Amino acid sequence: MLRGALGLGSAAALAACGRGSATARTSGAVTLSLWTHDQGYQDFFTRGIPDADRLTDFTYKLTTTRAGAPDLVTKLLAQAVAERGVPDMTGFEINAFPRMLRGDIAERLLYDLTDDVAAVPGLKEDLLPARTAPYSKDGKLYALDSDTPLVVHYYRKDLFARYGLPAATDTWQEFARIGERAHRRHGVALNVVVTGPDVNQVVQSFQMLLNQRGGALFDQDQQLVLDSPEAVEVLEFICRGLRAGFITDISDYFGGPMQAALQQNKVIGVLMATWYKVYGLAANVPDQQGKWRMAAPPRFSGGGHATSTTGGTGFGVTRDKANTKATTDFLLSTWLTHEGQIRRFRETGYLPTRASVYKDPALLRTEDKFFGGQRPFDVYTELLEDVPRIYMSPDQSILNDVLSGCLLSAYRGDLSPRAAIRKAADDFRDQAGR
């Protein structure tokens, strides 16, 4: 059983049933197989073995296989069909997980974590719904997210001060007026959108704002809800920004052109998730440490949310294996304890997925050198109460393909925002057959 920090009396029992079921190990030494696309997750779980040994009835060893995020799902499905070589635990990058939602794939392959979460006093209520929604289907939770990737506005404090720009604005409409003037006078952009070949990034630029505005691509029942006034409003805003110059287009968020735009002080603001500080800004312009800050994004005056989210990786447990119970206990005792969530932030930069952890005094006192000593949790806690839920669909890749093309057509002026959204919805229904 899980003990101590998690407060579990007993974990939900593994039902040994269905194809490939095995007698469950309930204690003792186990070697777990982990599949992940990221060395950072491998390191985190490896360092967490002493905690898992202390908090559970198992002693652990870990073997890890790393591959690209899409490849992991392809390999998992292939191995499941072959009924051999399936891992105990898999990390599903959020853009790869929708393949698990088709039909009953998730139900057949992944262990439902709902009862185990409910068995921990207060845990179900403490987990942020915005980060369980993408990995849930029909009321069942199939993976636990690595992050609460809140969307913030990064900005160059030194250049904002030089140009007389406010560090934060209340609404996107005000942001647009200020940004138009800044571009006209100084030739700078306060945000970017991706227009390169990576369709996921093209959609990401749009979806961050769409979800903040209160719109969505899909609803909880996996039905397309893209064709909405909110989607048209967001696309109109982006098109206005591109025409006026306060938004600029970039091939991708991470490559050479973005690095050059940042180094040349052409892009002095970026709307992006909290993880972008590590993987985008610090990676591309480490010499600008101390010059950047973060602020809560402006809001849409017509309604919506304080922020959005983008990114994430959920870790799921394979069902009906001898190690299913041991793996579930390992995941909960490393991933979801208060101490584990703080350690994950310290080691990877990924934010807690439990609301209570944001009140931890040590986190609240944390100062970030890249942001000139700013306390980032002052911003995070401001946004935490109003984070939208994002729902996925097994046909996500179809939508990304058709929507990205329509967005680019609108950016070029070939389609009006209204026509672009309608065409994307129509093309999706034609290709997805629903």
C-alpha positions in Angstrom: 0.0 0.0 0.0 1.0 3.6 -0.4 2.0 5.3 2.9 3.0 8.5 4.4 3.0 11.6 2.3 0.2 10.6 0.0 -2.0 9.5 2.9 -3.4 6.4 1.1 -5.0 3.7 3.2 -4.9 1.4 0.3 -4.7 1.8 -3.5 -7.5 0.6 -5.7 -7.0 -3.1 -6.4 -6.0 -4.2 -9.8 -8.7 -6.2 -11.5 -6.9 -9.1 -13.2 -9.2 -9.5 -16.2 -9.2 -9.0 -19.9 -6.8 -10.0 -22.5 -3.2 -10.2 -21.3 -4.1 -10.0 -17.6 -1.5 -11.3 -15.1 -1.3 -12.0 -11.4 -0.6 -8.7 -9.8 2.5 -8.1 -7.7 1.5 -6.6 -4.4 4.9 -6.0 -2.8 8.6 -6.6 -3.1 11.2 -5.9 -5.6 10.1 -4.8 -9.1 11.7 -3.5 -12.2 9.5 -1.1 -14.1 9.8 -0.3 -17.8 9.3 3.4 -18.7 8.9 4.8 -22.2 9.4 8.6 -22.6 10.6 11.1 -25.2 12.4 13.3 -22.7 15.6 12.7 -20.8 14.4 15.0 -18.1 11.5 12.7 -17.2 13.8 9.7 -17.1 16.1 11.6 -14.6 13.2 12.8 -12.5 11.7 9.3 -12.0 15.1 7.8 -11.4 15.8 10.3 -8.7 12.4 9.5 -7.2 13.1 5.8 -6.6 14.1 6.4 -2.9 10.8 8.2 -2.3 8.8 5.4 -3.9 10.7 2.8 -1.9 9.9 4.7 1.3 6.2 5.4 0.6 5.1 2.0 -1.0 5.4 -1.7 -0.3 7.8 -2.1 -3.3 11.4 -1.5 -4.0 12.1 -0.3 -7.5 14.4 -0.4 -10.4 13.7 1.4 -13.6 14.6 0.6 -17.2 13.9 3.4 -19.7 13.4 3.5 -23.5 13.4 6.9 -25.2 12.0 7.7 -28.6 10.2 10.6 -30.3 6.8 11.5 -28.9 4.7 10.3 -31.9 6.9 7.2 -32.2 6.2 6.1 -28.7 2.4 5.8 -29.3 3.0 4.0 -32.6 5.3 1.5 -30.9 3.0 1.1 -28.0 0.0 0.2 -30.3 2.1 -2.1 -32.3 3.4 -4.0 -29.3 -0.1 -4.2 -27.8 -1.3 -5.8 -31.0 1.6 -8.3 -30.8 0.8 -8.8 -27.1 4.4 -8.5 -26.0 7.0 -5.9 -25.0 4.4 -3.3 -23.7 5.9 -0.9 -21.1 4.7 -0.5 -17.6 4.5 3.3 -17.9 4.4 5.6 -20.9 4.8 9.4 -21.2 2.2 10.8 -23.7 3.1 14.2 -25.1 -0.2 16.0 -25.4 -0.3 16.1 -29.2 0.4 12.4 -29.4 -2.2 11.3 -26.8 -5.3 11.8 -29.0 -4.5 8.6 -30.8 -5.3 6.8 -27.6 -8.8 8.3 -27.5 -10.0 6.5 -30.7 -12.6 3.9 -30.0 -11.8 1.9 -26.8 -8.0 2.0 -27.2 -7.4 3.9 -23.9 -9.8 1.6 -22.1 -8.2 -1.5 -23.4 -4.6 -0.5 -22.9 -4.4 2.0 -20.0 -5.2 1.6 -16.4 -8.0 3.9 -15.1 -6.4 6.0 -12.4 -9.7 7.5 -11.1 -10.1 5.3 -8.1 -6.5 5.6 -7.0 -6.7 9.4 -7.1 -10.0 9.3 -5.2 -8.5 7.0 -2.5 -6.0 9.7 -1.5 -7.8 12.1 0.9 -8.2 15.5 -0.8 -6.2 14.6 -4.0 -9.1 14.5 -6.4 -10.2 18.0 -5.4 -6.6 19.3 -5.4 -5.7 18.2 -8.9 -6.4 21.0 -11.4 -9.2 20.0 -13.7 -7.5 21.9 -16.5 -4.8 19.3 -16.5 -6.8 16.1 -16.0 -9.3 17.0 -18.8 -6.9 16.3 -21.8 -6.2 12.8 -20.5 -9.7 11.8 -19.6 -12.5 10.0 -21.5 -16.0 9.1 -20.3 -15.1 10.1 -16.8 -12.0 7.9 -16.6 -8.5 9.3 -16.0 -5.8 7.6 -18.1 -2.7 9.7 -17.5 -1.3 12.3 -15.0 0.1 15.5 -16.5 3.6 16.7 -15.9 2.8 20.4 -15.9 0.3 23.2 -15.7 1.7 25.2 -18.6 0.1 28.5 -18.0 0.3 31.0 -20.8 2.0 34.3 -19.9 3.3 37.3 -21.8 7.1 37.5 -21.7 8.5 40.9 -22.4 11.8 42.7 -22.4 11.7 45.0 -19.4 14.6 47.2 -20.6 13.1 47.8 -24.0 9.6 48.3 -22.7 10.9 51.0 -20.4 13.0 52.6 -23.2 9.9 52.8 -25.5 7.5 53.9 -22.7 5.4 50.7 -23.0 3.4 49.4 -20.0 4.6 46.1 -18.5 1.0 44.8 -18.5 -2.2 45.8 -20.1 -5.8 45.0 -19.1 -7.2 44.0 -22.5 -6.0 42.7 -25.8 -7.7 45.7 -27.4 -5.5 48.0 -25.4 -2.5 45.8 -26.2 -3.2 46.2 -29.9 -3.3 50.0 -29.7 0.0 50.1 -27.7 1.6 47.5 -30.0 0.6 49.4 -33.2 2.2 52.5 -31.9 5.3 50.7 -30.8 5.8 49.0 -34.2 5.2 52.3 -36.0 7.7 54.2 -33.9 10.3 51.5 -33.2 9.8 48.6 -35.6 9.2 46.0 -32.9 6.7 43.2 -32.4 5.1 42.3 -29.0 4.1 38.8 -30.0 4.6 36.2 -32.7 2.6 33.6 -34.6 4.1 30.6 -36.3 3.6 30.3 -40.1 6.2 27.5 -40.8 5.7 23.8 -41.8 5.0 22.5 -38.3 1.2 22.4 -38.3 1.0 21.8 -34.6 2.8 25.0 -33.9 0.7 27.0 -36.4 -2.5 25.8 -34.6 -0.8 26.4 -31.2 -0.4 30.1 -31.8 -4.1 30.4 -32.5 -5.4 27.9 -29.9 -3.7 29.7 -27.0 -5.8 32.8 -27.7 -8.9 30.8 -28.6 -9.0 28.9 -25.3 -8.4 32.1 -23.4 -11.3 33.8 -25.2 -13.6 30.9 -24.1 -13.6 29.1 -27.4 -12.3 25.6 -28.1 -11.5 23.2 -30.9 -13.4 20.2 -29.4 -15.8 19.8 -26.5 -15.9 17.2 -23.8 -17.7 14.7 -26.1 -14.9 15.1 -28.7 -17.3 17.1 -31.0 -15.9 19.9 -33.1 -16.9 23.3 -31.8 -14.3 25.4 -33.7 -16.9 27.3 -35.8 -17.8 30.0 -33.2 -17.8 33.8 -32.8 -14.9 33.4 -30.4 -12.8 31.7 -33.1 -13.6 34.4 -35.6 -12.8 37.2 -33.1 -9.4 35.7 -32.2 -8.4 35.2 -35.8 -9.5 38.8 -36.6 -7.3 40.0 -33.8 -4.2 38.0 -35.1 -4.8 39.2 -38.6 -5.0 42.8 -37.4 -1.8 42.3 -35.5 0.1 41.0 -38.5 -1.1 43.9 -40.7 -0.2 46.5 -38.0 3.1 44.8 -37.1 2.6 44.4 -33.4 2.4 40.6 -34.2 5.0 39.2 -36.5 5.2 35.8 -38.2 8.0 33.3 -37.5 8.8 29.9 -38.9 8.7 28.2 -35.5 9.1 29.1 -31.8 12.6 27.6 -31.3 14.7 27.8 -34.4 17.2 30.2 -36.0 14.8 32.8 -37.2 13.2 33.2 -33.8 16.7 33.4 -32.2 17.7 36.1 -34.6 14.5 38.1 -34.0 15.1 38.0 -30.3 18.8 38.8 -30.6 18.2 41.7 -32.9 15.5 43.1 -30.5 12.9 42.9 -33.2 10.7 40.7 -31.1 10.4 42.1 -27.6 7.4 40.1 -26.4 6.1 36.6 -26.7 2.8 35.0 -25.6 3.7 31.5 -24.6 3.6 28.8 -21.9 5.6 28.9 -18.7 8.0 26.2 -20.0 9.1 28.5 -22.9 11.4 30.4 -20.5 13.7 27.3 -20.4 13.2 25.9 -23.9 12.7 29.1 -25.9 14.1 32.2 -24.3 17.0 30.9 -22.1 18.0 28.4 -24.8 18.1 31.0 -27.6 19.2 34.2 -25.8 21.0 33.2 -22.6 22.9 36.5 -22.8 19.6 38.4 -22.2 19.2 36.9 -18.7 17.9 39.6 -16.4 16.3 41.6 -19.2 13.1 39.6 -19.5 10.0 39.6 -17.3 6.7 37.8 -17.3 3.2 39.2 -16.9 -0.3 37.9 -16.9 -1.7 38.1 -20.4 -4.2 40.8 -21.3 -7.8 39.6 -21.3 -10.5 39.8 -24.0 -13.0 42.5 -23.1 -15.8 40.3 -24.4 -15.2 37.5 -21.9 -13.2 34.3 -21.5 -10.4 33.4 -19.1 -7.4 34.9 -17.4 -5.0 32.7 -19.2 -4.7 29.6 -21.4 -2.5 26.5 -21.5 -0.4 24.8 -24.1 1.8 21.7 -24.0 2.1 19.0 -21.4 2.9 15.3 -21.1 0.7 12.8 -19.3 2.1 9.6 -17.8 -0.1 6.5 -18.0 0.1 3.0 -16.7 -0.5 -0.1 -18.8 -3.4 -2.2 -17.4 -3.5 -5.9 -16.7 0.2 -6.4 -16.2 1.9 -8.0 -13.2 3.4 -4.6 -12.4 0.3 -2.5 -12.9 -0.2 -1.9 -9.1 3.5 -1.3 -8.5 3.6 1.2 -11.4 0.5 3.0 -10.2 2.0 3.3 -6.7 5.3 4.5 -8.1 3.6 7.2 -10.2 1.5 8.5 -7.4 4.4 8.5 -4.9 6.8 10.4 -7.1 4.5 12.5 -9.3 1.7 13.6 -7.0 3.1 14.1 -3.5 3.6 17.7 -2.4 7.4 17.2 -2.2 7.4 15.4 -5.6 5.6 18.3 -7.3 8.1 20.8 -5.8 11.0 18.6 -6.9 9.6 18.4 -10.4 9.4 22.2 -10.7 13.0 22.6 -9.3 14.4 20.0 -11.7 12.4 20.6 -14.9 10.7 23.9 -14.6 7.2 22.3 -14.9 4.5 23.7 -12.7 2.6 21.8 -10.1 -0.7 20.1 -11.1 -2.0 20.3 -7.5 -3.5 23.7 -6.5 -2.3 23.4 -2.9 1.3 23.3 -3.9 1.1 26.8 -5.2 0.7 28.0 -1.6 4.0 26.5 -0.6 6.1 29.2 1.1 9.3 28.1 -0.6 7.8 28.3 -4.0 6.2 31.7 -3.3 9.7 33.0 -2.3 11.3 31.6 -5.4 13.2 34.2 -7.5 14.1 33.7 -11.1 17.5 35.0 -12.2 16.5 35.0 -15.9 13.7 37.4 -14.9 15.9 39.7 -12.9 14.9 38.2 -9.6 11.1 38.4 -10.3 9.0 36.0 -8.2 7.2 34.0 -10.9 4.7 32.5 -8.5 3.2 35.9 -8.0 2.1 35.7 -11.6 1.1 32.0 -11.5 -1.1 32.2 -8.4 -2.9 35.2 -10.0 -3.9 33.1 -13.0 -4.5 29.7 -11.3 -8.2 30.3 -10.5 -9.2 30.8 -14.1 -7.5 28.2 -16.3 -9.7 26.7 -19.1 -10.1 23.0 -19.6 -8.9 21.7 -23.0 -10.5 18.6 -24.5 -8.9 16.4 -27.1 -10.2 14.4 -30.1 -8.8 11.3 -31.8 -9.1 13.3 -35.0 -6.9 16.1 -33.7 -4.3 15.6 -36.4 -6.9 16.0 -39.1 -8.1 19.3 -37.7 -4.5 20.5 -37.3 -3.8 19.8 -40.9 -6.9 21.6 -42.3 -7.0 24.4 -39.7 -3.3 25.3 -40.2 -3.8 25.8 -43.9 -6.9 28.0 -43.3 -5.1 30.1 -40.7 -2.3 30.8 -43.1 -4.7 31.7 -45.8 -6.3 34.2 -43.4 -2.9 35.6 -42.4 -2.1 36.2 -46.1 -5.4 37.8 -46.7 -6.6 35.1 -49.1 -9.6 34.3 -46.8 -11.5 36.4 -44.4 -11.3 35.2 -40.8 -15.0 34.2 -40.9 -14.5 32.2 -44.2 -11.3 30.6 -42.9 -12.9 29.3 -39.7 -15.9 28.0 -41.7 -13.7 26.3 -44.3 -11.6 24.6 -41.6 -14.7 23.2 -40.0 -16.2 22.1 -43.3 -13.0 20.5 -44.4 -12.6 18.7 -41.1 -16.1 17.2 -41.3 -15.5 16.0 -44.9 -12.2 14.3 -43.9 -13.2 13.0 -40.5 -16.6 11.9 -41.6 -18.4 13.6 -38.7 
